[in-house]
Structures are given as C-alpha cells and as structure tokens.
Amino acid sequence: MKILVLNAGSSSCKYKLFQMEDQSVLCSGLVERIGDPNGGTLSHKIAPDTDKEEKIFLENPYPDHSVAILQVIKLITDPEKGVIKDLKEISVIGHRVLHGGFYQTAPALVDEKTKDTIRKAFPLGPLHNPANLTGIEVAEKLFPGVPNVAVFDTAFGMKMPREAYTYALPQDLCRELQIRRYGFHGTSHTYLVHRGAAFMKKDLKDFNCITLHLGNGSSLGCVKNGECIDTSMGLTPLEGLVMGTRCGSIDPAIVPYLIEQKGMTAQEVDTLMNKKSGLLGLCGKTDMRDIHKLADEENNEDAKLARTMLIRSIKKTLGAFFFLLGGKVDALIFSAGIGENDNIVRKGVLDGLEGLGIKLDEKLNNVRSGEERCISMPDSKPCVLILPTNEELQIALTAAEVLNAQ
C-alpha cells in the first residue's frame, strides 16, 4: 500500500509518499510561493534521509495549487527518477486539516458532508481550512478514483470530558459560535501516545502519559487510558504555554484594556498576541539556541527572563496535568524542536520534581540523538521519553485505518 500525504497551505504544499509495508518514505517535498507572480520553488527529495537520497530543486511559476501538485505528479511518476509508474499505485491520499469545528470528532473519508464540515469551520481556522479544502479539491481532480481522507488536527482533543473543553461562558453563545477548547498539534500528540505505549510495551487502553510537543508553537496533552482528557491549547493555538511569538494564557481583560488605552483594533491585538509576543516579545528572539547564547554567554537579562518564563509555563501545566491523572503517570514524552533537542529546557522543566518520582538521568539528557529513547533513571516513575514526532506518518496510518474500515 502506498499513501500520499498532502498538507496544503495558503501559498504552499507539503507532501510525502509512503510505502506502508515498511513505513518508508519514497519521496517528499515542499512547493512554496504558490500564486506569487514572481514565481515559486519546488524542493523534491527521493528516498529522503537515506544514503540514496537525491534532491531536485525547481523554480517555476505556480499560479495555483493545481499547477503545483501537477508538477509533483510529474516528478513522482517520471520515467527515470519517479518512484511509482502509475497514480493507481496510490491507495489513498491523507490530508491534514486544521479544524473540524464542534461536530467533527474523528478523521473521515472525504465526501460532500466532510467538505461542508471543513467550510463551516472556516471562521475557526481562517488561514488554514480554506487552503486545506483547496488541497482536497485539487487532489480529487488530479487523482481521479483515489479516495481522500481528512485528518483533523483537532480530533485528538474532541474526546475530552465536557468539564475540560467547556469555557465558563453563556452556553447558548458557545453553542452558536462553536466555542470550546479544541486543542491543536493533535496529530503529533496522537502519534506520541501510540509510540509511547509501544515503547513501554503497554496496552494503549492502560497507558497514562503527558505529551509535551515543544517547538515554536507548543502544547501539552494529558492522556488517561490512551485518550486525551485535557490539552493546553484552547479555541485557538494562542492559549496555554509561552511560545515563540505567542503570549500564551494571559488575563483576557488585557485585550479590552489595550483597545481602550492604545486605540488598537481587535485584529491588531490578535496580531500582537500571536505574532509579536512570547519569546520574541520578551527578548527579541524566538530560537532557543539564540536565547541560550544571549543568556549564558552575554548575561542578557531579557533572555534569562524569557527562558525562565518558558520553563515555568511548561512546569505549571505539567503539574496541573500530573494532578489530573492522580499522579498515575507512566511517561512524560518530550517531542518537537525544543522537546527533542533542548537539554537545558528539559532539565529546567524537570528540576525539583524528584518528590513526584521523576528522576532525570542528566548524562542521557545531554546526549543528542534522533532516536527514540528514555532519559530517566531506571527507578524513575514516570519514565521520561524523547520521541521524535512524525505527523505525516500518523496521517498516513490514520488514512489507512479509515480506508480499511469502509
């Protein structure tokens, strides 16, 4: 079985083609600057991350997604360097879709009802959902007869109990406008939960963990018996932790205060909180490597504050989720750019938690590796894991499950 994964953005499209028998990647790539009158780029890799990797780079005008994906088709079916001979070899196409709104609780085979659900969630995901739908519609046109599966990033959080996802606002208003805590990075959290259970050789239904997807955008997932019972992000990805450019959770009264005192519009405040705040607002940097350098080598107080606030926000949420699980936690799972690579942040988050049974092995924590691994002491309960996330593979696995269930 071969599965193509598409992630269409407003001016870009990522793709990966999987051979599912061994979960290998036949090819992958990224088309950028779609619709740019000055032209765009296509970066294509054959057998990526292997000793047989080959790169192809093209600069062409890509006026729309249809032209861009048509070029991708030419590459993957090229008589000399293609990885398949015919598009009929593709069993299913999996699409990342940001938002499913109130009613889409699971991945779905694409039909008119599914597409209508994606359209209804446009107000909740105005930058992503329209582009995601475009990707689906282009795939339907260019891959006739190949089924499409929509994998919603919000699906992970849709099984949360009502007391976890409900905001204390008038409920008629929440129902009318589909206001609830959805959570994001759902595909990554789902992958981490399944891999974590497999790593620890535990039945998923008996697996309790806290997943820490830490990158420029960050979120924590609280998982009991293999299911999400809480998540740090909310109606939008703004809620929760301090992030690269997002402020995370703040007093909501700051919003009208800024509007009244600075004459800002609601959109300007939204832009401020999403794109000009977080680590960037605190110290002018978003990359933790730059922040560590400023803090440790240049003794920059703003960088020190930014790092401390980031770690503190993670630790506060980790503590809340630990208590929600009654302390019965099998694993803490670090992933994504910061979670996988930043030993300083991981150590800062876990410092002082020995009383909860968490015992970090500092030597293992300092090792850089792309492998799945445990970085806690043998007697640590919970176990501390680093698991590289793989959202595209999770989309492919999910698409296969949906297809096989038909």
C-alpha positions as CSV (number, residue, x, y, z in Angstrom):
1,M,0.0,0.0,0.0
2,K,1.3,3.5,-1.0
3,I,-0.2,6.5,0.7
4,L,0.3,10.2,-0.3
5,V,0.1,12.8,2.5
6,L,-0.7,16.4,1.5
7,N,-0.6,19.4,3.7
8,A,-1.8,22.4,1.7
9,G,-1.2,25.9,3.0
10,S,-2.5,29.2,1.6
11,S,0.7,29.6,-0.6
12,S,2.5,26.2,-0.1
13,C,2.0,22.5,-0.2
14,K,4.0,19.8,1.7
15,Y,3.8,16.2,0.6
16,K,5.2,12.7,1.4
17,L,4.6,9.4,-0.3
18,F,4.9,6.4,2.0
19,Q,5.4,2.7,1.3
20,M,3.3,1.5,4.2
21,E,4.6,-2.1,4.4
22,D,7.8,-0.8,6.0
23,Q,6.6,2.8,6.6
24,S,9.5,4.1,4.4
25,V,9.3,7.5,2.6
26,L,9.6,7.1,-1.2
27,C,9.7,10.8,-1.7
28,S,8.8,14.1,-0.1
29,G,8.8,17.8,-0.9
30,L,7.6,21.3,-0.5
31,V,6.1,23.7,-3.0
32,E,6.4,27.3,-1.9
33,R,5.2,30.7,-3.1
34,I,2.2,29.3,-4.9
35,G,0.3,32.2,-6.5
36,D,3.4,34.5,-6.4
37,P,3.6,36.4,-9.7
38,N,7.4,36.4,-9.4
39,G,7.4,32.6,-9.4
40,G,7.8,29.8,-6.8
41,T,10.0,26.9,-5.8
42,L,9.7,23.1,-5.5
43,S,12.1,21.2,-3.4
44,H,11.8,17.4,-4.0
45,K,13.6,14.6,-2.3
46,I,13.8,11.0,-3.5
47,A,14.4,8.4,-0.7
48,P,14.9,11.2,1.9
49,D,17.0,10.6,5.0
50,T,18.7,7.6,3.4
51,D,22.1,7.0,1.8
52,K,20.2,7.0,-1.5
53,E,18.7,10.5,-1.1
54,E,18.5,12.6,-4.2
55,K,17.4,16.2,-4.3
56,I,15.6,18.1,-7.1
57,F,15.0,21.8,-7.0
58,L,12.8,23.6,-9.5
59,E,12.0,27.3,-9.9
60,N,8.8,27.9,-11.8
61,P,5.6,29.9,-11.7
62,Y,2.9,28.1,-9.7
63,P,-0.2,30.2,-10.2
64,D,-2.4,27.8,-8.1
65,H,-2.3,24.6,-6.2
66,S,-3.5,22.6,-9.2
67,V,-0.4,23.6,-11.2
68,A,1.9,22.9,-8.2
69,I,0.5,19.4,-7.5
70,L,0.5,18.6,-11.2
71,Q,4.3,19.3,-11.2
72,V,4.6,17.0,-8.1
73,I,2.8,14.2,-10.0
74,K,5.3,14.6,-12.9
75,L,8.2,14.2,-10.5
76,I,6.8,11.1,-8.7
77,T,5.9,9.4,-12.0
78,D,8.9,10.5,-14.0
79,P,10.1,7.6,-16.2
80,E,13.7,7.9,-15.0
81,K,13.6,9.3,-11.5
82,G,10.0,8.7,-10.5
83,V,9.1,6.4,-7.5
84,I,5.9,5.0,-9.0
85,K,4.8,4.2,-12.5
86,D,1.1,5.0,-12.2
87,L,-1.0,7.1,-9.9
88,K,-3.2,4.0,-9.5
89,E,-0.5,2.7,-7.2
90,I,-1.6,5.2,-4.6
91,S,-4.2,3.6,-2.4
92,V,-5.4,6.8,-0.5
93,I,-4.5,10.4,0.0
94,G,-4.4,11.7,3.6
95,H,-4.9,15.4,4.1
96,R,-4.0,17.5,7.2
97,V,-7.0,19.7,8.1
98,L,-6.6,22.1,10.9
99,H,-10.1,22.4,12.2
100,G,-13.2,20.3,12.3
101,G,-15.4,22.6,14.5
102,F,-17.9,21.3,17.0
103,Y,-19.1,18.2,15.2
104,Q,-16.1,16.6,13.5
105,T,-14.8,14.3,16.2
106,A,-12.8,11.9,14.0
107,P,-10.9,11.5,10.7
108,A,-13.2,11.0,7.8
109,L,-13.4,9.8,4.2
110,V,-13.9,12.9,2.1
111,D,-17.4,13.3,0.7
112,E,-19.6,16.4,0.3
113,K,-20.6,16.2,4.0
114,T,-16.9,16.3,5.1
115,K,-16.1,19.2,2.8
116,D,-19.1,21.1,4.1
117,T,-17.8,20.5,7.7
118,I,-14.5,22.0,6.7
119,R,-16.2,25.0,5.2
120,K,-18.3,25.5,8.3
121,A,-15.1,25.7,10.3
122,F,-13.6,28.4,8.1
123,P,-14.2,31.1,10.9
124,L,-12.3,28.9,13.4
125,G,-9.4,28.3,11.0
126,P,-9.5,31.2,8.6
127,L,-5.8,30.8,7.4
128,H,-5.7,27.0,7.2
129,N,-9.1,25.5,6.5
130,P,-9.7,27.2,3.1
131,A,-6.3,26.1,2.0
132,N,-6.8,22.6,3.3
133,L,-10.0,22.3,1.4
134,T,-8.3,23.6,-1.8
135,G,-5.8,20.8,-1.4
136,I,-8.5,18.2,-1.1
137,E,-10.4,19.5,-4.2
138,V,-7.3,19.6,-6.3
139,A,-6.5,16.0,-5.3
140,E,-10.0,14.9,-6.2
141,K,-9.4,16.4,-9.7
142,L,-5.8,15.2,-10.3
143,F,-6.1,11.8,-8.7
144,P,-9.5,10.5,-10.1
145,G,-10.7,7.4,-8.3
146,V,-8.2,7.7,-5.4
147,P,-10.0,8.1,-2.1
148,N,-9.2,11.1,0.1
149,V,-9.2,11.1,3.9
150,A,-9.3,14.3,6.0
151,V,-7.3,14.0,9.3
152,F,-8.3,16.8,11.6
153,D,-5.7,18.4,13.9
154,T,-8.5,19.0,16.5
155,A,-9.6,15.3,16.6
156,F,-7.2,14.4,19.5
157,G,-9.0,16.8,21.9
158,M,-12.5,16.0,20.8
159,K,-12.8,13.2,23.4
160,M,-12.1,15.4,26.3
161,P,-14.8,15.4,29.0
162,R,-17.2,18.3,29.0
163,E,-15.7,19.9,32.1
164,A,-12.4,20.0,30.3
165,Y,-13.4,21.5,27.0
166,T,-16.2,23.9,28.2
167,Y,-15.5,27.6,28.9
168,A,-17.4,29.2,31.7
169,L,-19.3,31.5,29.3
170,P,-23.1,31.6,28.5
171,Q,-23.6,28.2,26.9
172,D,-26.1,29.4,24.3
173,L,-23.4,31.6,22.9
174,C,-20.8,28.8,23.0
175,R,-23.2,26.5,21.0
176,E,-24.0,29.2,18.5
177,L,-20.3,30.1,17.8
178,Q,-18.8,26.7,18.4
179,I,-16.7,28.0,21.3
180,R,-14.9,25.3,23.2
181,R,-11.4,24.1,24.0
182,Y,-10.3,22.1,20.9
183,G,-6.5,21.8,21.3
184,F,-4.0,21.6,18.4
185,H,-0.9,19.6,17.4
186,G,-3.4,16.8,17.7
187,T,-1.8,14.6,15.0
188,S,1.5,14.9,16.8
189,H,0.0,14.1,20.2
190,T,-1.8,11.1,18.8
191,Y,1.4,9.8,17.3
192,L,3.3,10.3,20.5
193,V,0.7,8.5,22.6
194,H,0.8,5.4,20.4
195,R,4.6,5.3,20.1
196,G,4.9,5.9,23.8
197,A,2.7,2.9,24.6
198,A,4.6,0.8,22.2
199,F,8.0,1.9,23.5
200,M,6.9,1.0,27.1
201,K,5.2,-2.2,25.9
202,K,1.9,-1.2,27.4
203,D,-1.6,-1.7,26.2
204,L,-2.8,1.7,24.9
205,K,-6.0,1.4,27.0
206,D,-3.9,1.2,30.2
207,F,-1.5,3.9,29.2
208,N,-1.4,7.3,31.1
209,C,1.0,9.9,29.8
210,I,1.7,13.6,29.4
211,T,2.8,14.6,25.9
212,L,5.0,17.7,25.6
213,H,5.1,19.0,22.0
214,L,7.5,21.9,22.4
215,G,8.6,24.0,19.5
216,N,7.9,27.5,18.1
217,G,4.3,26.5,18.8
218,S,3.9,24.4,22.0
219,S,1.2,22.4,23.7
220,L,0.8,19.7,26.3
221,G,-1.6,16.8,26.2
222,C,-3.0,15.0,29.2
223,V,-3.8,11.3,28.4
224,K,-5.6,8.8,30.5
225,N,-6.1,5.2,29.3
226,G,-4.9,6.2,25.9
227,E,-7.4,9.1,25.5
228,C,-7.0,12.9,25.8
229,I,-8.6,14.3,28.9
230,D,-7.1,17.8,28.6
231,T,-4.9,19.9,26.5
232,S,-3.1,23.2,27.0
233,M,-4.4,25.0,23.8
234,G,-7.9,26.2,23.5
235,L,-10.3,27.6,21.0
236,T,-7.2,28.7,19.1
237,P,-3.5,27.8,19.4
238,L,-2.9,31.0,21.4
239,E,-4.0,29.6,24.8
240,G,-1.5,27.8,27.0
241,L,2.3,28.0,27.2
242,V,4.6,30.8,26.4
243,M,5.7,30.2,22.8
244,G,7.9,31.6,20.1
245,T,5.7,34.5,19.1
246,R,2.5,33.7,21.1
247,C,1.9,35.1,24.6
248,G,0.0,32.0,25.8
249,S,-2.6,32.3,28.6
250,I,-3.0,35.9,29.9
251,D,-5.7,37.8,31.7
252,P,-8.3,38.3,29.0
253,A,-9.1,41.7,30.3
254,I,-5.8,42.8,28.8
255,V,-7.5,42.7,25.4
256,P,-10.1,45.4,26.0
257,Y,-7.5,47.4,28.1
258,L,-5.2,47.5,25.0
259,I,-8.1,48.5,22.8
260,E,-9.2,51.3,25.2
261,Q,-5.7,52.6,26.1
262,K,-3.9,52.3,22.8
263,G,-6.8,52.6,20.3
264,M,-5.9,49.3,18.8
265,T,-8.4,47.2,16.8
266,A,-9.3,43.7,17.8
267,Q,-7.3,42.4,14.8
268,E,-4.3,44.4,15.8
269,V,-4.4,43.0,19.3
270,D,-4.8,39.5,17.9
271,T,-1.7,40.1,15.7
272,L,0.2,41.4,18.7
273,M,-0.6,38.3,20.8
274,N,0.0,35.8,18.1
275,K,3.0,37.2,16.2
276,K,4.8,39.8,18.3
277,S,4.7,38.3,21.8
278,G,6.0,35.2,23.6
279,L,9.8,34.8,23.5
280,L,10.0,37.4,20.7
281,G,8.2,40.0,22.8
282,L,10.3,39.2,25.8
283,C,13.8,39.2,24.3
284,G,13.6,39.8,20.6
285,K,14.5,36.2,19.7
286,T,12.5,33.0,19.0
287,D,15.2,30.4,18.5
288,M,16.2,28.8,21.8
289,R,19.8,28.5,20.6
290,D,20.0,32.3,20.3
291,I,18.3,32.7,23.6
292,H,20.7,30.3,25.4
293,K,23.6,32.1,23.9
294,L,22.4,35.5,25.0
295,A,21.5,34.3,28.5
296,D,24.7,32.2,29.2
297,E,27.4,33.9,27.2
298,E,26.2,37.6,27.2
299,N,24.4,37.6,30.5
300,N,21.4,39.2,28.9
301,E,18.7,39.6,31.5
302,D,15.8,39.7,29.0
303,A,16.9,36.3,27.5
304,K,17.2,34.9,31.0
305,L,13.7,36.0,31.8
306,A,12.3,34.6,28.5
307,R,13.9,31.2,29.2
308,T,12.7,31.1,32.8
309,M,9.2,32.1,31.8
310,L,9.1,29.4,29.1
311,I,10.2,26.7,31.5
312,R,7.9,27.9,34.2
313,S,4.8,27.9,32.0
314,I,5.6,24.3,30.9
315,K,6.2,23.2,34.5
316,K,2.9,24.8,35.7
317,T,0.9,23.0,33.1
318,L,2.8,19.7,33.6
319,G,1.9,19.9,37.3
320,A,-1.8,20.5,36.6
321,F,-1.9,17.5,34.3
322,F,0.0,15.4,36.8
323,F,-2.6,16.1,39.4
324,L,-5.5,15.4,36.9
325,L,-4.0,12.0,36.5
326,G,-3.8,11.5,40.2
327,G,0.0,11.1,39.9
328,K,-0.5,7.8,38.0
329,V,1.6,8.7,35.0
330,D,3.5,6.1,33.0
331,A,5.5,8.5,30.9
332,L,6.4,12.1,30.2
333,I,7.0,12.4,26.4
334,F,9.1,15.2,25.1
335,S,9.0,16.0,21.3
336,A,9.2,18.6,18.5
337,G,12.1,21.0,18.0
338,I,12.6,22.1,21.6
339,G,11.4,18.9,23.3
340,E,13.7,16.7,21.2
341,N,16.8,18.9,21.1
342,D,17.0,21.3,24.1
343,N,18.5,19.6,27.1
344,I,18.5,22.8,29.0
345,V,14.8,23.3,28.8
346,R,14.1,19.7,29.6
347,K,16.3,19.8,32.7
348,G,14.7,23.1,33.8
349,V,11.2,21.6,33.4
350,L,12.1,18.5,35.5
351,D,14.3,20.1,38.1
352,G,12.9,19.7,41.6
353,L,10.3,17.1,40.7
354,E,12.1,14.2,42.4
355,G,9.4,14.2,45.1
356,L,6.9,13.2,42.4
357,G,9.1,10.2,41.5
358,I,10.7,11.9,38.4
359,K,14.4,11.2,38.2
360,L,16.2,12.6,35.2
361,D,19.4,11.0,34.1
362,E,21.4,14.1,33.2
363,K,24.0,12.2,31.2
364,L,21.3,10.7,29.0
365,N,19.5,14.1,28.8
366,N,22.7,15.7,27.4
367,V,23.0,13.2,24.5
368,R,21.9,14.5,21.1
369,S,20.2,11.8,19.1
370,G,17.4,11.4,16.6
371,E,16.4,8.1,18.1
372,E,13.5,7.2,20.4
373,R,15.0,6.9,23.9
374,C,14.5,7.0,27.7
375,I,16.4,9.7,29.6
376,S,15.3,9.0,33.1
377,M,16.9,6.8,35.8
378,P,15.8,3.1,35.9
379,D,13.8,3.7,39.1
380,S,12.0,6.9,37.8
381,K,8.2,6.8,37.9
382,P,7.1,8.1,35.5
383,C,9.6,7.3,32.7
384,V,10.9,10.3,30.8
385,L,11.0,9.7,27.0
386,I,12.1,11.6,24.0
387,L,10.2,10.5,20.9
388,P,10.7,12.3,17.6
389,T,7.2,13.2,16.3
390,N,6.1,12.1,12.8
391,E,2.8,13.8,11.9
392,E,2.9,12.8,8.3
393,L,3.3,9.1,9.2
394,Q,0.4,9.5,11.6
395,I,-1.8,11.0,8.9
396,A,-0.8,8.0,6.6
397,L,-1.6,5.5,9.3
398,T,-4.9,7.2,10.1
399,A,-5.9,7.3,6.4
400,A,-5.2,3.6,6.1
401,E,-7.4,2.9,9.1
402,V,-10.2,4.9,7.7
403,L,-9.9,3.3,4.3
404,N,-9.8,-0.2,5.8
405,A,-12.9,0.5,7.9
406,Q,-15.0,1.2,4.8
